[in-house]
Amino acid sequence: MKINKTDYKLIRELHKNGSSSYSALADKLGITAKTVAKRVERLLAEQVISIRAQPNPYKLELSACAFIAIKTDLSKNGQICRHLAENFHVNLVQTVFGRFDILAIVYFPDLEKLHKFIDDELYALDGVLQIEIFFIKEVFKRYERFFEKELYTKGRLRIKETDWNLIKALARDGRANPAVLAKDAGIHVSTVYRRIEALLEDGAIKISAIPNPSRLTPYSANAYVILEAAPVEVKKICTNLHQYPEVHFFMTLSNRSGIIICIHSKDNETLFRFIQKKISYPNGFVHTETFIRAMVHKTYYGWFIDPNMA
């Protein structure tokens, strides 16, 4: 699908506010609301973008986080990805080339629920051959593109069951019809509008267009690098990683001394040079392993790169 300047402008506006009305977007772009609607539908149908609610993990207390690498029976790979993508607590699903076939990031309110997911659901999936779990200590640069970084504090927001149901529905489709949401929840449509507005105002969620890195040129190459580092070097490495725009996010590990880095680049050659020059430090690393992205099946926290700046 060819993306033109108007499409990029539309994606930029939807990234700022994925729930903007077609008429408001039309006024900003200088085109008709009908044209906006057709372009949004086309971008969604071609999977150039998805429009989702991004849950705020700090406000919603989703503090128990893990990065999971899965080796699968390749004939079952697609159905495993679809199953994982349906789970609200799985916020990233990608197929990759490397020792494993699928990478996923999950977060839960506590370790008990995280372990229950791993033991009762993940291991039970047909076609899963091997799993390696990296428990996350801290996430950098990922959520801060959407929310101010805070401490996880119990009881910050009083999220009722109705609110959770709305959050989960909007995480699947950020432009879901409020009338349909009201019918599914068994509440009045005015209550849906009021509850969504409150969730947005409280910073519990943000609704944005999330670009598919497989469909937009500035995102063409993507890799995850797992570093096993000497404990005394971890802080210094993290400080250094903050400066690179190519580093989409990175995470320190709680069950071992290491870092997981997500890197975006315009092509594989540029990606290789970046990893070689900026990531492959001569000292401090015990071991590194790299996974190259194949397909993106789900992500909540992607970000928009202006092609004029890429």
C-alpha positions in Angstrom: 0.0 0.0 0.0 1.4 3.4 -1.0 1.3 6.0 1.8 1.2 9.6 0.7 1.7 12.9 2.6 -1.9 13.2 3.5 -1.9 9.7 5.0 1.2 10.5 7.1 -0.5 13.7 8.3 -3.6 11.7 9.2 -1.5 9.1 11.1 0.3 11.9 13.0 -3.0 13.4 14.1 -4.5 10.0 15.0 -1.3 9.2 17.0 -1.9 12.4 19.0 -5.6 11.5 19.6 -7.0 8.3 18.2 -10.5 9.2 19.2 -10.7 12.4 17.1 -13.9 12.8 15.1 -13.7 12.6 11.3 -14.9 16.2 11.1 -12.2 17.4 13.5 -9.5 15.6 11.5 -11.0 16.9 8.2 -10.7 20.5 9.5 -7.0 19.9 10.4 -6.1 18.3 7.1 -8.2 20.5 4.8 -10.2 17.6 3.3 -13.7 16.3 3.7 -14.9 14.1 6.6 -15.9 11.5 4.1 -12.4 11.4 2.7 -11.0 11.1 6.2 -13.3 8.2 7.0 -12.2 6.3 3.8 -8.5 6.9 4.5 -8.8 5.7 8.1 -10.7 2.6 7.1 -8.1 1.9 4.4 -5.2 2.3 6.9 -6.9 0.0 9.3 -7.9 -2.6 6.7 -4.3 -2.7 5.3 -2.9 -3.0 8.8 -0.8 0.1 8.4 -2.1 1.3 11.8 -4.2 0.0 14.6 -6.1 2.3 16.9 -6.1 1.2 20.5 -6.3 2.4 24.1 -2.8 2.4 25.7 -3.2 1.3 29.3 -1.2 3.4 31.8 0.7 0.7 33.7 1.5 3.1 36.5 -2.1 4.2 37.1 -3.5 0.7 36.6 -0.8 -0.9 38.8 0.4 -3.4 36.1 3.8 -3.8 37.8 4.5 -7.5 37.3 6.2 -7.6 33.9 7.9 -10.3 31.9 9.5 -10.7 28.5 8.8 -14.2 27.1 10.6 -16.0 24.3 8.6 -18.9 22.8 9.7 -21.7 20.5 6.8 -23.2 18.6 5.7 -25.8 16.2 5.7 -23.5 13.2 2.5 -25.0 11.9 0.8 -23.7 15.1 2.7 -20.4 15.2 -0.2 -18.3 13.8 -2.9 -19.6 16.2 -0.5 -19.1 19.2 0.1 -15.5 18.2 -3.7 -14.9 17.8 -4.4 -16.5 21.2 -1.8 -14.3 22.9 -3.0 -11.2 21.1 -6.5 -11.6 22.5 -5.2 -11.4 26.1 -5.4 -7.8 27.4 -2.3 -8.4 29.6 -0.2 -9.4 26.7 0.9 -6.0 25.3 3.3 -7.1 22.6 3.4 -10.1 20.3 5.9 -10.5 17.5 7.3 -13.3 15.4 11.0 -13.3 15.0 14.0 -15.0 13.4 16.4 -16.6 15.9 16.5 -19.3 18.5 12.9 -18.6 19.4 9.9 -17.9 17.1 7.7 -15.5 19.2 8.5 -12.7 21.6 5.8 -11.4 23.9 5.7 -8.8 26.7 3.1 -9.3 29.5 2.2 -7.3 32.5 -0.1 -8.1 35.5 -1.1 -6.5 38.8 1.0 -8.9 40.8 3.4 -11.9 40.4 0.8 -14.4 41.4 -1.4 -13.5 38.4 1.7 -13.4 36.2 2.8 -16.9 37.2 -0.8 -18.2 36.9 -0.8 -17.0 33.3 2.5 -18.7 32.6 1.7 -22.0 34.3 -2.0 -22.4 33.4 -2.3 -20.7 30.0 1.1 -20.3 28.3 2.4 -23.8 28.9 -0.9 -25.3 28.0 -1.0 -23.8 24.5 -0.9 -26.4 21.7 2.3 -26.0 19.7 4.5 -24.4 22.4 7.7 -26.3 22.5 9.9 -24.2 24.8 9.6 -21.1 26.8 12.3 -18.8 28.3 11.1 -16.1 30.7 12.9 -12.9 31.5 11.3 -11.1 34.6 11.5 -7.3 34.1 12.8 -5.1 36.8 12.3 -1.7 35.1 11.2 -0.5 31.7 12.7 2.6 30.0 11.5 4.8 27.1 8.5 2.7 26.3 5.6 4.0 28.4 7.1 7.5 28.7 6.1 8.3 25.1 2.5 8.2 26.4 2.5 8.8 30.1 4.6 10.5 32.8 6.7 7.9 34.7 5.4 7.3 38.2 5.9 4.8 41.0 3.5 1.9 41.1 1.2 2.7 44.1 -1.7 0.6 45.2 -5.1 2.3 45.2 -4.1 5.3 43.2 -7.3 5.0 41.0 -10.5 3.3 41.9 -11.1 1.2 38.8 -14.4 -0.6 38.8 -15.2 -3.7 36.9 -17.2 -1.6 34.3 -14.1 0.6 33.8 -11.9 -2.5 33.3 -14.3 -3.9 30.7 -14.2 -0.6 28.8 -10.4 -0.4 29.0 -10.1 -3.9 27.6 -12.6 -3.2 24.8 -10.8 0.0 23.8 -7.5 -1.8 23.9 -8.9 -4.0 21.2 -10.5 -1.1 19.2 -9.9 2.5 20.3 -12.7 3.7 18.0 -15.3 1.2 19.2 -18.9 2.3 18.9 -20.1 3.6 22.3 -23.5 2.2 21.7 -22.1 -1.2 21.2 -19.9 -0.8 24.3 -23.0 0.2 26.3 -25.0 -2.8 25.1 -22.1 -5.2 25.9 -21.7 -3.7 29.3 -25.4 -3.4 30.1 -25.2 0.3 30.8 -26.5 3.5 29.2 -24.5 5.0 26.4 -24.2 8.3 28.3 -22.4 6.3 31.1 -20.0 4.9 28.5 -19.1 8.4 27.3 -18.7 9.6 30.9 -16.6 6.7 32.0 -14.3 6.9 29.0 -13.8 10.7 29.5 -13.0 10.1 33.2 -10.4 7.4 32.3 -8.8 9.7 29.8 -8.8 12.7 32.2 -7.3 10.5 35.0 -4.5 9.3 32.7 -5.6 5.7 33.1 -5.5 5.3 29.3 -4.7 7.2 26.1 -6.2 6.4 22.7 -3.7 6.6 19.8 -3.0 5.2 16.4 -0.1 2.7 16.6 1.9 2.4 13.3 2.7 -1.1 12.1 6.5 -1.1 11.7 6.2 -3.7 9.0 4.2 -1.3 6.8 6.0 2.0 7.2 9.4 2.7 5.7 11.0 4.4 8.7 10.4 1.2 10.7 11.6 -1.4 8.2 14.1 -3.1 10.4 13.6 -4.0 14.0 15.7 -6.2 16.5 15.7 -7.2 20.1 19.1 -7.6 21.7 19.4 -9.5 24.9 22.6 -8.5 26.8 24.1 -10.4 29.7 26.2 -7.7 31.4 28.5 -7.5 34.3 26.4 -6.1 37.2 28.7 -3.1 37.7 28.2 -2.1 34.1 24.3 -2.2 33.9 23.7 1.3 35.1 26.3 2.8 32.8 24.9 0.9 29.8 21.4 2.2 30.6 22.5 5.8 30.8 24.1 5.4 27.4 21.1 3.8 25.8 18.8 6.8 26.6 20.6 9.0 24.0 19.9 6.9 20.9 16.6 7.6 19.0 17.0 4.1 17.4 16.5 2.6 20.8 12.7 2.3 21.0 12.8 1.0 24.6 14.9 -1.1 26.9 14.4 -3.2 30.1 16.5 -4.3 32.9 16.0 -7.8 34.3 15.3 -8.8 37.8 16.2 -12.5 37.6 19.6 -12.0 36.0 22.1 -9.2 35.3 21.1 -8.1 31.9 19.2 -5.7 29.6 16.8 -6.3 26.7 16.9 -3.6 24.0 14.4 -3.0 21.2 15.9 -1.2 18.3 14.3 0.3 15.2 16.1 1.3 12.0 15.3 2.1 8.4 16.9 -1.2 7.0 18.8 -4.2 8.1 22.2 -2.8 7.0 21.7 0.3 9.1 20.4 -1.8 12.0 23.5 -4.0 11.8 25.9 -1.0 11.8 24.1 0.5 14.8 24.3 -2.7 16.9 27.9 -3.2 15.9 29.0 0.3 16.7 26.7 1.3 19.6 25.6 -1.9 21.3 28.6 -4.2 21.0 30.7 -2.7 23.7 34.2 -4.2 24.2 33.9 -4.5 28.0 31.2 -5.4 30.4 29.2 -7.8 28.3 29.1 -11.5 29.1 26.8 -12.6 26.3 24.5 -11.1 23.6 21.7 -12.6 21.6 19.8 -10.9 18.8 16.3 -11.6 17.4 15.2 -10.0 14.1 11.5 -9.0 13.8 9.4 -10.9 11.2 5.8 -9.8 11.9 4.0 -7.6 14.4 0.8 -9.2 15.7 0.1 -6.8 18.5 1.5 -3.8 20.3 0.0 -1.2 22.6 3.0 1.2 22.7 4.3 1.8 19.2 5.2 5.4 18.1 5.1 7.5 15.0 8.2 8.5 13.1 7.7 11.4 10.8 9.2 10.3 7.4 10.7 13.7 6.9 12.7 13.2 10.1 13.6 9.5 9.7 
